[in-house]
Amino acid sequence: MIPARGTAWTAIVVRRIGIDDHSQVRHVHARALRTLSGDALGEAELAGCLHFVGSPAYSDHLLAEEVHGGFVEGQLAGTASWLANADDGETARIASVLVDPMFTRLGMGSRLLAEVERRAAQSGFHQLGASATMNAVSFFEHHGYTEASRGVKAFGPECWLPVAFLRKPAVRRTLMTRGLLS
């Protein structure tokens, strides 16, 4: 079954995350980091990330981004977020795509990524950038991103992650030609 055309896809309700959702977001992000990071994170990196996700500062982190969640029967199954890239004003940065392990391989990440890409394009951005841990690079490449470089990104005060920096040009034009943006 192709999730984009099946029942699983239509059962997903996507909406913007509010502060009342932050405890659910923390739970999903911690589960995703523990389970899906695989060999991409060492024990110290994972511990630092989990500490940050559980800290009060994580709510401030979430409030600085436009976070959207995918809900299945009222349960948060995953999130994706974006924000303007302060570097050039032309590029929106996909800040994260995290899916609860129970909901992987159902199209949840793809659906959430499409939502934040659409929102960024509607806000006038023509390019997207993302930083992804090595285990997530293929997900972004599948969605048209290309790797530009590799480096390290601060996820929190105690969490510095090795990442690939990816780009996807002409988002607005691509969405317009597909009839997804007016």
N, C-alpha and C positions, 0 to 999 in steps of 0.2 A: 504494500500500500504506500502510495506517495502521500505523506502527511499533509502537504499543501492542498490536497484535493479530498482528503478523507475526513471522517468524523472527528478524529483527534485534533485536526487543525481548527475546525469550527467550534470545538468545545473550549478553546482558549479565549479568554477575555483579556485584552491588553488595555491597561490604563496607566496613567501617571501615578507614581508612588508618592504617598504623603508621609508625613512624620509619624502618623499612627501605624504605618506599615513597617517601620524601621526594625522592630523586633523580629518580624518574619523575614525581612531582608537579611538581617544578621545571621539568622538560622540557615537560610538557603546559601548564603555566601560561605559560611563556615563549612557546611556539608560539601559544597562544590570544591572548595580549596582542599579539604582533607582527602576527598575521594578522586577528584579528576586531575589533580596536579601531577600525578604520576612521578616520573623522574625529573620533572621540570624544576621542582623545588627541593632543596635540601631540608633537613630537619630544622635547622636554625631559621631558615627563611620562612618555612611554614609556621613555626612557632611565633615568629615576629608578626606575620600576617594575621594569624588567628588572634593574637593579643590585640592588634589594632582593630580588627572587626568587632571585638568584644568591648572596646573602650568607648567612653562618651564622645571622644573626638570623631568617631566613625559617623555619627549623625551629622556633624558639621561637614564631613567629607561628602556624604550623600546629598546634603542640601545644596552643595556647590555645583552639582550636576543635575541634568534633567534625566531622571531615572524613570523607566517604564517597566512595569511588571506584567508577566503573563500568569494568569490565574486559571486554574482548572477546578471547577466546583468550589470556588471560594478560597482554594489553597494556592499560595504563591509557589509557582513552579520554577521561575527564573526571572532574571532582570537583565536589562541592557541600559546603558546610559551614554550621554554625550554632552559635550560642552564646546564652546567656542575656543579655538586654539589661539591663545594670546600672542603667539609668535608672529603670525602674519595676517590675521583677520580674514583670510580667504578659506581657511581649512577648519572644518569641525572635527573635533577629536572624539572618536568612539572610546569612552573611558573604560567600559567593561561590558562583557556578556558572560553572565554566570547562570548556569542552570542546575537545579537540584538533580543529583545523580539518578533519582527515581524517574525523572522526566527526560533523560537524554535519549537521543536517536528518535525523537518524535517530531522534530522540526521546530521545537520551542526556541532554540537559539537563533535559527534562521528567521523565524517570525519576529522575534524581538529585535534582531539586527535590522531587518527591513523597516520596522517601525521607527527606530531612532535615525536611520538613514533618511527616511522620508521627512521626519521632523527637521532634521538639519538642513535638508534641501529646501524645505518650505521657509526656513529662516534665512535663506539667501546664500548659503555656502555652496561652493562649486566643487570642493574636494573634501575627501574624508581621510583622516589618518587614524591609525590604531597602533597600540603597542600590545603585544601578545606574548605570553610565555610560550616557550618552544612547543609545548603540547597543543597549543591553540592556533598555531600558524596555519596549518592546513585548513582549518575551519574558515579563516579569513580569506585564504587564497581561493577556496571554493566559491567564495562570494565576490570574486573579482579584485581582491587586494593583491598588491605585489610588495615583496619585501624590499625596503629601501636601505636598511642598515640594521645593525644589532648593537645593543648597549645594555644599560642598567637603568631602571626606573624606580623611583621611590613610590611605594604604595602606601606607606605610612612611616612614622618616625623610626620604627624598628624593622621595617620591611623594605628591603631593596631587592628588586627582582631582575634577573637576566631576561631580556625581552628582545623581540624582533620588532622593528618599527616598520609599519606597512602603510601603503598609500592606495587610494582609489580615486582616480581623476574623473572630472566631469560628471559628478553624481547627478546634479540637477538636470543636465541634458539627457542622461540615461533614463532618469525617472520620467521625464516629459515624453520621450519617445515611446515608453512603455504605457503611457496613458495613466500613470500613477500620480502625476502632479499637473496642476493646471497653471 
